[in-house]
Amino acid sequence: MISTETMIGALVNLGRHKLRSFLTMLGMIFGVGAVIAMLSIGAGAEEESLRTIASLGIRNIIVQAKEFKSEELQQIRTESLGVSMRDVEALQTILKPRPLISASRLIKTYQINSEKARSDSRVLGVSSAYPIIQNLKMLQGSFFLPEDEQSNAQVCVLGIVAKQKLFGFGDVLNQQIKVNDIWLKVVGVLADAVVEKQEFEGVKVQNPNNDIYIPITTAIRKFDTETVENELNEIVIKIADGANIKEQASTINNLVSVMHRYVDDYSIVVPEKLLEQRQKTQGIFNVVMGAIASISLLVGGIGIMNIMLASVLERTNEIGLRRAIGAKKMDIRMQFMAEAIAISLAGGIIGVALGYGISRAVAIFSGWSTIITGVSIVLSFGVSSIIGLIFGIYPAVQASNLDPIECLRYE
């Protein structure tokens, strides 16, 4: 073990050549800084992916209607009815254990207003299970009920931004809004939902804050639509706990395919698979960046070995004198090992600070999320210490094996 006295002596020796010591540390500084920055960016990207997937629903499967030109739709409708309530009914009947299902339909609007203001919000027809499936919270009132769907009730729930546009910051329950020519009573307001991305792996992530929700049956039966359009834009299925998502996705795909007479007019989105794909990509990124950072650490280790070998030649007389007055080989070895470790530790400390600065700069100037974890600091700092130890062994052994008499004669 390296004693405290030996380590203090090593620091004193390094302090005599400050510039040389600092230049020797640069490889370790940049290597550790690169590792910290790389891991912080990777951790931030993973955290952001998890939040985005949470907004899609990790146990959700989404059946989306594909978009086509009018002439293409005319041909498709001769074979398939498109995504519709028939699909919802079939899914509810076939899937076991029974999942929660919400249909979704986007209303084409030309006018949305209250007595006070107008709004450019989206209007969506959805099922009463929608807030449970999408993990939405209520700020005021409640979401509409299954009874409202059955009676085609003219009620609505406002996102927080839509509410502020139409009514400001006051109480809005039981107030009326007009969508196209239909009056709707406000029964609830959603709490603010934080959505950082509008797209994830090619899938749109909707922000509910500026949306207005009405019962799906009201959307279908009281709002005009073209006959060739899909009855629904999408169906969201929340798979029951304990059911295998991949097996359920396969069953859903087979069932919908049969319902559509094998016409490819829909797509299946499985957020869990998107997350797996992103994590795999992120893992490859981490390995590549880790390899690049490791090269910097390796160069830093070689620099330490080089300067320590030069130091052995420079201090040959000192080594001979210490051996002559009773120092053992182990004492000489520990002296040079201590200096190598001190250089790597100092470089590691500065590198951690540099990595922190880089990660913060990336977060500020690029808008990327970065997270510095204790694991990344311990890992990079530990690796720098080990490299200092490994690359300091050879010079230390060389110094301890020098002949004391020859050392005293050395000029």
N, C-alpha and C positions, 0 to 999 in steps of 0.2 A: 504493500500500500504506500501511496505517496503521502508523506507527512506534510503538515501545515508549513513547517519551516522550509521544506524543499519547494513547495508551491510558491511561497513568498519570495524565495530566492529566484525562482524561475521568472516571476513577474518583474523583479528588479532587473534581471538580465535583459528581458525583452524591452523594458523601459529605456534602456541605454541606446537602443536603436529603434526609435518610435516609427520612423517612416518605413524602414525595412519590415518591421513587424506588421504594420498596417497593410503594406502591399502584399505580404504573405497571407493575410487574412482575407483579401478580396475574393478569392475563389470560394471560401466558405461563406462569406457574406452574401454573395450573389446566389450561391447554391441554396442556402437556407431561405433567403428571401423568395426565390423562385418557387420552392416547395410550399411555403406558407401561402403565397399568392395563388398558386395553382389549386391547392386544396380548398382555400376559401371561396374561390370562384366555383369550383365543383360542388361544394356544399351548398352554396347559395342557389345554384342552378337546380340541384336536387330538391331543396326546400320549396323553390318556386314551382317546380313540377308537381310536387305533392299538393300544394295549395290549389293549383289549377285543376288537377285531377279530382280533388275534393269537391270543387264546384261542378264538375261533370258528374261526380258520383262514382266512387271506386267500385261499387257493386251494381252499377247501372249498365244496361245495354240499350243502345239507341238505334231505332230503325228510322232512317231518314229518307224522304222522298227526293229523288234526283230531279234536277232541273233540265227541261228540254225546250226546244223551240216549238212554237204553236203547231207547225206542220208535222213535227215529229210526234207531238202529243196526240194529234188526231189519229195517227196510225197505231200508236201504243194503246189507245183506249178501245180499239176494236178487240183487243185481247186481254188487257188488264184494267181493273178499275183504279189502280194506283193505291197508294197508302190511304187506308180508310178505316172507319169504325168496324168494318167486318174483320179486319186484321186484329183489332183490339179484342173483339169478342172471341175470336178463335184462340188468341194467346191466353186469355183468361180461362178458357175451357181446357186447353191442352197442357199448359205448364204446371208441373207439380214439383215441389210444394208451390202453392199459388203465390205469385209475386204481386207487388203493387205496380199498377200500370197507369200512366197518364198519357192521354192523347194531347196533341198540340196543333193549333191552327193559327196562322198569322192572318189577321184581318187587314184587307186593303182599305186604308182610311183616306178620306179627303178633308175631314173636319173632326177635330177633337177640341172641345171647349167646355168651360164652366161659365157661370154668370160673370166671373171676374177676368178670365184669361183664356188664351189658347195654348195648345201644346203640340209638340211634334213627336210624342211618345209612340212606341209600338203598342198595338193592341193584340193580345194573344188569347185565344180560347184554349183553356186547359181543363183537366179533370180536377176534382176536389182533392185528390191525393198528391197533386203537384208539389206543394210546399214540403211534404214529408220526403218525397223522392229527391228533391233538389236541396233539402236542408235549409229552407228559408225560414226566417224568424219574423214574427209579427211585432210591429211597433204600436199599432192601435187596432182595436176591433179584432176580427177573426177572418180567416179565409172562408170562402163560400162552402156550403155543405153539399153532400150528395143529393139532398132534397131539392137544392137549387138547380142542379143539373137535370133532375127528373122533370121539373116544372118549367124548364127554359127561363129561369128567373133573370130579370134585367138588373143584375147586380155586378159590382166590380171591386177589385182590390188594386190599389195604387202602389207602385214603387215609390220610394222616398223622394226621388228627383221629380217624377211625374206629379206627385202631390204638391210639391213646392211650386212647380210651374203653374199649376191650375188654381191652387188655393193659398199659396204662401205658407206660413208657419202655424196657422191656427188649427183648430179641430175640424175634421172633414167628415166624420162619420154621419151617415144619412144625407149627405149633400148629393146633388145631382150633377152628372156630367153628360155631355152629348157626344156620341161617337157616330159620325155620319148623320143618320136621321133617327137614331135610337137613343133614348134617355136611359141612363144607368144609375143606380143608387150605390154610393160608396159604402162598403161594409167593413173595410179594413185597409191598413197601410202597412207595407213591409218595412222591416228594419233595414238599415243601410247594409248592403252586401259589398264586400271588398273583392273586386275582380281585377287582378293585375294584368292579365293577358286577354286579348280578344281572339287569339287563335292558339291552338296547341296541337302539334303534329298534324297540321292541315285541317283540324276540326275547329269550327267556330265555338267560342266560349261566350255565351250571352250574359250581359250585365242586366240584372233584373231591376236596377234602380230607376230606370226611365221607362219601365214597362207598365202596361195596364192589363190586368187579367180578368177575364170573364168566363162563365161556364162554357165548356166545349159545346154543349147542345145549343146554347144560345148563339154561339158563333156560327154553327152550321145552319141553324134554322131561321135566324133573323137577320143575317147579313148576306148580301148578294155575293155570288161567286160564278165563275164561268164553268160550264159543264165539263170541259176537258181537264180542268185543274184537279189536282189531288184534293181529296176531302180533308186530309191531314198533311201537315208539313213533316211531323215526326211523331214517333211513339217512344216513350221512355219507360223502360221496364226495370224496376228495382228488384234484383234477384233476392229471394229469401235467404236468410242466414242458414248456412249448412249446405246449400245447393252449390254444385260446381259451376262456376261461371262459364268456363269453356264449353262444357257439355250443354249448358242452357243456351249459349250463343249458337251452337250448332243446331240445336232443336228449333230455335227461333228462325234461323236462316232457312232451314228445310221447310218449316211451316209456311213462312211468308212466301217463299219461292213457289210452293204449290198454290197458295191463295192467288198469286199473281200470274199463274199459268206459265211460270218459268221466264217471265219477261224481266229483264234486268233494269227495272225502273226504281230501285231502292238500294240503299247501302246500309250495312251494319257497322256500328261503331262500338267498340268494347274498350272503355277507358283503362281497364286493368292491363290490356295488351299494350295500349299506348304507353302506359307507365313502364312496363317491362322493356319496351323498345327504347324509351328514353334513358332508362337506367343502364341498359347495355351500351348505348352510345356514350353515355357519360363515363362508364367504366373504361371504355377504350380511350377516351380523351384523357382520363386521369393517368392511365398507364403511359401514354405517349408523353404527356407533360412531365410525369415523374421521371421518365427516362432522360428527358432533356435536362431536368434539374439535377439528376444524378451525375450527368457529365460534368456539370459545374462543380459539384461536390468532389468528384474524382480529380478534376484539375486542381481544386483547392488542396486536396490531400497530397498530390504530387508536388505542389508548391511548398507545402510544409516540409516534406521530405528533402526537397532540394535545399531549402534554406537551413535546415537542421544539419545536413551534411557539410554545407559551407561553414556553419558555426562550429562543427567539430574540428575542421582544419584550422579555423581562426583561433580556437581556444585550446590548441594542442598543448601548449606550455602550461596552461591552467590545469588541464587534466593531469599532466605529469606531476605537477606540484601537489595536487590534492592526493594523488595516489602515494606520493612520497611521504606525506605526513600522516598516512594511515587510512585514507578513504578506500573503501572496498569497491569492487566492480559494480555491485548492486547500487551503491550510492551514486556512482557516475551515471549508471543506466537510468535511475530514477530522476536524476537532475534533468537529463535531456528529454525523458518522457514527460516530465512535468511541464517543460517549456512547450512541447508539441501540443499537449492537451490544453494548456493555457491559451495558445494561439487559436485552436479550434473552438474553445468555449467562448472566447471573446468575439470571434467571428460569428459564432452562432447567435450570441445575444444581439449584436448589431444586425445580423440577418433577419432575426425575428422582427425587429423594429422596421427594417426595410420592407419585409413582406407585409406587415400591417399597413404601412404607408401605401404600398402598391395596391393592395386590396381596397383601401378606402378611396384611392384615386380612381380606380376602375369603377367603383360603385357610383361616385359622384359624376364622372365625365361620360360614362357610357350608359348609365342607368341600370346596369346589371346588379342583381342581388349578390352580395358576398357575405359569407359567414366564417369568421375565424373561430375554430374550435380548439379546445385544450389538447385534443388528440393530435392535431396538426402541429402545434407548437412542440409538444413532447417528442413527436416523431422526428421532426426536422432537427431539433436540438440534440436528440439522442444520436441520430445518424452522424451529425457533425462531430460529436464527441468521439464516437467509435472510429470515424475516419482519422481524426487526429491521433487516436491511440494506435491504430494500425500502421499509419504512415510514419509515426514517430518511433516505432520499434527498431527498425533497421539502423537509423542514425545512432540511437541510444546504444545498441549492441556494438556498433562499430567503435563508439567512443569508449565503452567499458573494456573493450578488448585491446586497446592500444598499450604498447609496452611503455611503462613509466620512464625508463631510462631514455628510450628513443624520443619520448615526448619532451623531456627536459632538454635534449640536444636540438630539438626542432626549431628552426628559425623561419 
